[in-house]
């Protein structure tokens, strides 16, 4: 029974919907264990209805991207989960040995650029890279672009995650590189900018992506580099924050869902991916939540910034980033270490 296999799991404290170690209907058709980094709102909007419509019981384990991916890697010889709902192809491209091949019949309806071209990763929603700005703290400091982040008035007041372990922080770093490198993320001037940016961070790199947006919303930082979904949620909750799409451009990653290799509930896992990509789920989440669906022709709510007002980097090349992910993270680590010496 998967519930029993999960006893002692280091992330038990964040198990949602079903308590860790609680007796369940057992593995197989009746149960799925989903490792998720998605927002609580999205999990709650999708998973209970999936259970209701399919009769498949779900346990969710929520944590940061680095944590859940590491967990899947450590369990490769004895899988404890069925679905990884986290990250995107740039972070997972070299980990296909951890996942089952599956292309959903719903894939043909997804937008161009967000189809499952690998056989493993099914993009479902996008979280554009944005700034979260605390309106109570920003005062007359202008924050509209990456260049504005070098303002000495913001020294030590910027929240940024760990690009090595956080997919959202990595995408923010990539956006920064494209902006500072005039479309070339490997250009020397791009990395000179990163050096100056890290100097203005004053050594304050956050351990998780959640700490970035929470830190700004709670008034610990003036601005953070994050993704759109949590910022809109804070705004709707009355927090003194606003979302800023950097004037240079944003990266529009396709956050994906994948089946963990060795699952003993392959059919149930396939049903979950089909469900997440379905027109019903994509339409409902687009109109009710703060995510951007990737199915063709789906509208988003009027409280979201219209798509035609978001400037994307024309030079952005996902395949190029995939090819150079290790180079980018290694160089970032070097620059970070130098900035702390």
ABEGO torsion letter per residue (X at the ends): XAAAAABGBAAAAABBGBBBGBBBAEBEAABBBBBBABBAAAAAAAAAAAAAAAGBBBBBBBBBAAAAAAAAAAAAABBABABBBBEBAAAAAAAAAABBBBBBAAAAABBBGABBAAGABBBABBBBBBBBBBAAAAEABBBABAAAAABAAABGABBBBBAAABAAAAAAAAAAAAAAAGGBAABAAAAAAAAAAAAAAGGBBBABAAAAAAAAAAGABABBBBBAAAAAAAAAAGBBBBBBBBAAEBBBBBBBBBBBBGBABAAAAAAAAAAAABAAAAAAAAAABABBBABBGBBBBAABBBAAABBBBAABBAAAAAAAAAAAAAAAAAAAAAAAX
